[in-house]
């Protein structure tokens, strides 16, 4: 059965055919299509990294349905408290990364990706846990939509997770490092919640770098990470194995080796 046909068959088995999809807006159709296509990478017995974000949420929900309808057995390692709570509510067996050890596959979203499959992640604030889980996996499959495909990263602000102590000094050092790199802008802001600085799941601040364009993502990632106070950046370079792009019409295409 062709990939799209498999996806439609699975969706029909879960949600009763086209009636439900007819009610979805185009953007959600695309997210659903990407999640369905990514499910084809999942095999029985896998240890899976479960990503964070609106598209990854589709994947977690459809994974749970496939486990119920097909008897698929997997163990999940969530990348955020939001994903943990959702997966637990849906009955997906969960474990910690330390208990699982090496993972077979991580499926997660992205805020941007380029032709080399470099990513910007962290718009939802879970970049540290996402990167730890992704790098512990044999494969990382990214699920996203066409708006995230760019010629050069940087249109989406680059999140950098920093420790709270001395955060102002850390931001100054980040600015000095940016001056040595091929970026189109060097603006930065400390991310805020409703009435206080935003805190990640690990209790850190996040600084959003509005760079407009990043000329060399791997070089910038390598330069920012050693700065004292920087915990991790949202640049995922050389980590993604494939990107599944869900189109508004409800189809999906795969970008990457062997696609």
C-alpha positions as CSV (number, residue, x, y, z in Angstrom):
1,X,0.0,0.0,0.0
2,X,1.4,3.5,-0.9
3,X,2.5,5.8,1.9
4,X,-0.5,8.1,1.6
5,X,-2.9,5.3,1.3
6,X,-1.5,3.7,4.5
7,X,-1.9,7.0,6.3
8,X,-5.5,7.4,5.1
9,X,-6.3,3.8,6.0
10,X,-4.9,4.3,9.5
11,X,-6.7,7.6,10.0
12,X,-10.0,6.0,8.8
13,X,-9.6,3.2,11.2
14,X,-9.1,5.6,14.1
15,X,-11.5,8.4,13.3
16,X,-14.1,7.0,11.0
17,X,-12.9,8.2,7.6
18,X,-13.3,11.5,5.8
19,X,-16.0,13.1,8.0
20,X,-13.5,14.1,10.7
21,X,-10.8,15.2,8.3
22,X,-13.4,17.4,6.4
23,X,-13.7,19.4,9.6
24,X,-10.0,20.1,10.0
25,X,-8.5,23.4,8.8
26,X,-5.7,23.0,6.2
27,X,-2.9,23.6,8.7
28,X,-4.2,20.8,10.9
29,X,-4.6,18.5,7.9
30,X,-0.9,19.0,7.2
31,X,0.1,18.3,10.8
32,X,-2.0,15.2,10.8
33,X,-0.5,14.1,7.5
34,X,3.1,14.5,8.8
35,X,2.3,12.6,12.0
36,X,0.7,9.8,10.1
37,X,3.7,9.5,7.7
38,X,6.1,9.5,10.7
39,X,4.2,6.6,12.2
40,X,5.6,4.5,9.4
41,X,9.0,4.8,10.9
42,X,7.8,3.2,14.1
43,X,8.3,-0.6,14.7
44,X,7.1,-2.9,17.4
45,X,9.2,-2.9,20.5
46,X,10.9,0.5,19.8
47,X,12.0,2.9,22.5
48,X,10.7,6.3,21.3
49,X,11.6,9.9,22.1
50,X,8.3,11.8,22.1
51,X,8.6,15.4,21.0
52,X,6.9,18.6,22.1
53,X,4.7,21.0,20.1
54,X,1.5,21.1,18.1
55,X,2.6,18.7,15.4
56,X,4.3,16.3,17.9
57,X,1.0,16.3,19.8
58,X,-0.7,14.8,16.7
59,X,2.0,12.1,16.6
60,X,1.6,11.2,20.3
61,X,-2.2,10.9,19.9
62,X,-2.0,8.8,16.7
63,X,0.7,6.6,18.2
64,X,-1.6,5.9,21.2
65,X,-4.5,5.0,18.8
66,X,-2.2,2.7,16.7
67,X,-1.2,1.0,19.9
68,X,-4.8,0.4,20.8
69,X,-6.0,-0.7,17.3
70,X,-3.0,-2.7,16.2
71,X,-1.4,-3.9,19.5
72,X,1.8,-2.0,18.8
73,X,4.2,-2.1,21.7
74,X,6.5,0.8,22.4
75,X,8.0,2.7,25.3
76,X,8.2,6.5,25.3
77,X,10.6,9.0,26.7
78,X,8.9,12.4,26.7
79,X,10.8,15.6,26.0
80,X,8.7,17.9,28.2
81,X,6.2,17.8,31.1
82,X,3.5,18.6,28.6
83,X,4.3,15.6,26.4
84,X,4.7,13.4,29.5
85,X,1.2,14.3,30.8
86,X,-0.4,13.8,27.4
87,X,1.3,10.4,26.8
88,X,0.5,9.2,30.3
89,X,-3.2,10.2,29.8
90,X,-3.3,8.3,26.6
91,X,-1.9,5.1,28.1
92,X,1.5,5.1,26.4
93,X,4.1,3.3,28.6
94,X,6.8,5.8,29.7
95,X,10.2,5.6,31.2
96,X,13.1,8.0,31.8
97,X,16.0,8.4,29.4
98,X,18.4,7.0,31.9
99,X,16.3,3.9,32.3
100,X,15.8,3.5,28.6
101,X,19.4,4.0,27.6
102,X,19.8,4.4,23.8
103,X,16.6,5.1,21.9
104,X,15.6,3.8,18.5
105,X,13.8,6.8,17.2
106,X,12.7,10.3,18.2
107,X,9.9,12.1,16.5
108,X,9.7,15.8,17.1
109,X,8.8,19.1,15.5
110,X,10.9,22.1,14.5
111,X,10.5,25.8,14.2
112,X,12.7,26.0,11.1
113,X,14.8,23.6,8.9
114,X,17.1,24.2,6.0
115,X,18.3,22.1,3.1
116,X,21.1,20.5,5.2
117,X,18.5,19.4,7.8
118,X,19.8,21.9,10.3
119,X,17.0,22.9,12.7
120,X,16.0,25.7,15.0
121,X,14.0,24.3,17.9
122,X,12.9,25.6,21.3
123,X,10.0,27.9,20.5
124,X,8.0,25.9,23.1
125,X,10.8,26.1,25.6
126,X,11.8,22.4,25.7
127,X,15.0,22.6,23.7
128,X,17.4,21.2,26.3
129,X,15.4,18.0,26.9
130,X,14.6,17.7,23.2
131,X,18.3,17.8,22.2
132,X,19.3,15.4,24.9
133,X,16.6,12.9,23.8
134,X,17.3,13.4,20.1
135,X,21.1,12.8,20.4
136,X,20.4,9.6,22.4
137,X,18.4,8.3,19.4
138,X,19.6,6.2,16.5
139,X,17.2,8.3,14.3
140,X,15.5,11.7,14.6
141,X,12.5,12.3,12.3
142,X,11.2,15.8,12.3
143,X,7.5,16.5,11.5
144,X,6.6,19.9,10.3
145,X,4.8,22.0,7.7
146,X,6.0,23.9,4.6
147,X,6.2,27.2,6.4
148,X,9.2,25.9,8.4
149,X,11.3,25.2,5.3
150,X,13.8,28.0,4.8
151,X,16.9,28.7,2.6
152,X,18.8,29.9,5.7
153,X,17.9,29.6,9.4
154,X,17.4,32.7,11.5
155,X,14.0,34.0,10.6
156,X,12.6,32.3,13.7
157,X,14.4,33.6,16.9
158,X,17.0,31.2,18.1
159,X,16.4,30.1,21.7
160,X,19.4,29.8,24.0
161,X,18.9,28.3,27.4
162,X,20.9,30.0,30.1
163,X,21.3,29.6,33.9
164,X,19.6,32.3,35.9
165,X,22.7,33.4,37.9
166,X,24.6,36.1,36.0
167,X,22.1,35.9,33.0
168,X,22.8,39.5,32.1
169,X,26.6,38.8,31.9
170,X,25.8,35.7,29.8
171,X,23.8,37.8,27.4
172,X,26.6,40.3,27.0
173,X,29.0,37.5,26.2
174,X,26.6,36.0,23.7
175,X,26.4,39.4,22.0
176,X,30.2,39.6,21.8
177,X,30.3,36.2,20.2
178,X,27.6,37.1,17.7
179,X,29.7,40.0,16.5
180,X,32.2,37.4,15.2
181,X,29.7,35.4,13.2
182,X,27.8,35.7,9.9
183,X,24.4,36.8,11.2
184,X,22.1,39.5,9.8
185,X,21.1,40.9,13.2
186,X,22.2,40.6,16.8
187,X,19.1,41.6,18.8
188,X,18.2,39.5,21.8
189,X,15.5,39.4,24.5
190,X,15.0,37.5,27.7
191,X,11.8,35.4,27.2
192,X,9.0,36.3,29.6
193,X,5.9,34.6,30.8
194,X,2.8,36.4,32.0
195,X,4.5,38.3,34.9
196,X,8.0,37.0,35.3
197,X,10.9,35.6,33.2
198,X,10.0,32.3,31.5
199,X,11.5,29.2,33.1
200,X,12.3,26.0,31.3
201,X,11.4,22.6,32.7
202,X,14.9,22.6,34.2
203,X,14.5,26.0,35.8
204,X,16.6,28.0,33.4
205,X,16.0,31.2,31.5
206,X,15.7,31.3,27.7
207,X,17.2,34.1,25.6
208,X,15.7,34.5,22.2
209,X,18.2,35.7,19.5
210,X,16.6,37.6,16.6
211,X,19.4,37.0,14.0
212,X,17.3,37.2,10.8
213,X,19.8,35.0,9.0
214,X,22.5,32.5,10.3
215,X,25.2,32.0,7.7
216,X,26.8,29.0,9.4
217,X,24.6,27.2,11.9
218,X,27.1,24.5,13.0
219,X,29.8,27.1,13.6
220,X,27.5,29.4,15.6
221,X,26.3,26.4,17.7
222,X,29.8,25.4,18.5
223,X,30.7,29.0,19.5
224,X,27.8,29.7,21.8
225,X,27.8,26.5,23.8
226,X,31.1,27.0,25.6
227,X,30.1,30.4,26.9
228,X,29.8,30.2,30.7
229,X,26.1,30.4,31.6
230,X,24.9,28.9,28.4
231,X,23.3,25.6,28.9
232,X,22.3,24.7,25.3
233,X,21.2,26.3,22.1
234,X,18.2,25.6,19.9
235,X,20.4,24.8,16.9
236,X,20.1,21.1,16.0
237,X,22.9,20.5,13.5
238,X,23.7,17.0,12.2
239,X,21.0,15.4,14.3
240,X,17.9,15.0,12.1
241,X,17.8,11.9,9.9
242,X,14.7,13.0,7.9
243,X,12.1,15.7,7.8
244,X,8.4,14.9,7.1
245,X,6.6,17.9,5.7
246,X,2.8,17.8,6.0
247,X,1.0,19.7,3.2
248,X,-2.2,21.7,3.8
249,X,-4.1,19.3,1.4
250,X,-3.4,16.4,3.7
251,X,-0.4,14.7,2.0
252,X,3.1,14.4,3.2
253,X,6.6,14.4,1.7
254,X,9.9,13.1,3.2
255,X,13.2,15.0,2.9
256,X,16.4,13.2,3.7
257,X,18.6,10.3,2.8
258,X,16.8,7.5,1.0
259,X,13.6,9.6,0.7
